[in-house]
Structures are given as structure tokens and as C-alpha cells.
């Protein structure tokens, strides 16, 4: 199995951090994989539906630990790449603005 594409979107609500879509072998798509913040960090939850008794059933899920680990690593890496860069750019812009302000104060002295 080859994951040929991973897309993530940020949607924050309680522990939910976003959703992922994966494409397998350029021919099969799995949507609505949840990215959740747990006590020990981020993890994924496969797409599911609610039964009449209130329980949830997965629509699709990995059959073994190795596949689950591969999916989780790819999805969380993409999530961190997409959203850490934006936060870093924002921090750099603030730092750059602060540096310019500091330089202007130095010139006035």
C-alpha cells in the first residue's frame, strides 16, 4: 500500500485539531480522518458513524498496527508541516517588525 497524497485542514473544537484526507495508490480516497489532541499528543481517528445505541463504528480502518502507525506518522507530519510553518512565518514577521522598531529607536538617540 502506498499513500500517494495527504491533505489536512485545520478545524479546532475542543480536542479536535483538524481533518485529513488520504489517497492510496492514486486510486482510493479516505476522507474525514480526525486529528485529535490527546493527553499524550496528537493522534488520528478513522472516519466513523454513530449507531442508534450511541456507539461509533469505523467506516474504514487499518487492519494492523504497522499500517495504522504509517498512516498516523504521514498525517501528523503533514499537519505539523502545514501549520507549524504558518505559525513560524507569523512569528518571523512579528520579530522583523520588532527589529525595525528597535532600530528606529536607536537612530533617534
Phi, psi and omega per residue, in radians:
X1 nan 2.302 -3.138
X2 -2.161 2.098 3.063
X3 -1.407 1.947 -3.044
X4 -1.657 -0.234 3.081
X5 -2.773 2.528 3.065
X6 -2.352 2.235 3.069
X7 -2.165 2.439 3.112
X8 -2.284 2.570 3.025
X9 -2.275 2.489 -3.120
X10 -1.561 2.252 3.074
X11 -2.562 1.756 -3.059
X12 -1.679 2.265 3.096
X13 -2.837 2.000 -3.044
X14 0.936 -2.087 -3.132
X15 -1.507 -0.235 -3.141
X16 -1.194 2.293 3.108
X17 -1.953 -0.388 3.138
X18 2.977 -3.032 3.119
X19 -2.260 2.652 3.100
X20 -2.215 2.665 2.996
X21 -2.217 2.324 3.087
X22 -2.094 2.634 3.022
X23 -2.080 2.264 -3.111
X24 -1.863 2.201 3.106
X25 0.882 0.628 -3.132
X26 0.909 0.423 -3.057
X27 -2.517 -0.132 -3.103
X28 -2.480 2.289 -3.087
X29 -1.971 2.468 3.001
X30 -2.189 2.081 -3.097
X31 -1.906 2.927 3.033
X32 1.106 0.650 2.988
X33 -1.406 2.117 -3.078
X34 -1.433 2.480 3.006
X35 -1.891 2.058 -2.974
X36 -2.149 2.461 3.055
X37 -1.567 2.015 3.106
X38 -1.854 -3.105 3.128
X39 -1.091 -0.546 -3.101
X40 -1.857 0.348 3.126
X41 2.012 -2.972 -3.116
X42 -1.327 2.566 2.998
X43 -2.598 2.960 3.140
X44 -1.909 2.669 3.018
X45 -2.241 2.251 -3.090
X46 -1.208 2.744 3.138
X47 -1.027 2.465 -3.078
X48 -2.561 2.971 3.047
X49 -2.333 2.726 -3.078
X50 -1.627 2.288 3.071
X51 -1.439 2.881 3.133
X52 -1.044 -0.521 -3.131
X53 -1.450 0.062 3.092
X54 1.642 -0.177 3.098
X55 -1.371 2.780 3.104
X56 -1.926 2.490 3.085
X57 -2.123 2.346 3.078
X58 -1.181 2.439 3.034
X59 -1.358 -0.739 3.105
X60 -2.549 2.564 3.126
X61 -2.786 2.700 3.096
X62 -1.145 2.600 -3.136
X63 -1.601 -0.184 3.136
X64 -2.553 2.875 -3.089
X65 -1.114 -0.662 -3.126
X66 -1.049 -0.784 -3.138
X67 -1.189 -0.730 3.108
X68 -1.058 -0.768 3.127
X69 -1.086 -0.763 3.123
X70 -1.052 -0.820 3.126
X71 -1.061 -0.852 -3.087
X72 -1.071 -0.769 -3.141
X73 -1.095 -0.779 -3.141
X74 -1.132 -0.803 -3.100
X75 -1.150 -0.820 -3.109
X76 -1.204 -0.584 3.064
X77 -1.112 -0.762 3.124
X78 -1.131 -0.747 3.115
X79 -1.037 -0.852 -3.131
X80 -1.134 -0.678 3.106
X81 -1.104 -0.830 -3.085
X82 -1.141 -0.769 -2.962
X83 -1.757 -0.334 3.042
X84 -1.300 -0.665 3.133
X85 -1.066 -0.762 -3.140
X86 -1.089 -0.708 3.120
X87 -1.198 -0.661 3.106
X88 -1.153 -0.727 3.110
X89 -1.080 -0.741 3.133
X90 -1.086 -0.754 3.130
X91 -1.114 -0.719 3.132
X92 -1.108 -0.698 3.121
X93 -1.113 -0.730 3.120
X94 -1.134 -0.774 3.133
X95 -1.087 -0.746 -3.141
X96 -1.087 -0.753 3.122
X97 -1.110 -0.740 3.124
X98 -1.096 -0.718 3.140
X99 -1.100 -0.747 3.112
X100 -1.086 -0.710 -3.137
X101 -1.123 -0.756 3.118
X102 -1.081 -0.720 3.137
X103 -1.133 -0.665 3.128
X104 -1.130 -0.684 3.124
X105 -1.138 -0.698 3.131
X106 -1.087 -0.697 -3.112
X107 -1.174 -0.531 -3.124
X108 -1.250 -0.454 -3.094
X109 -1.228 nan nan
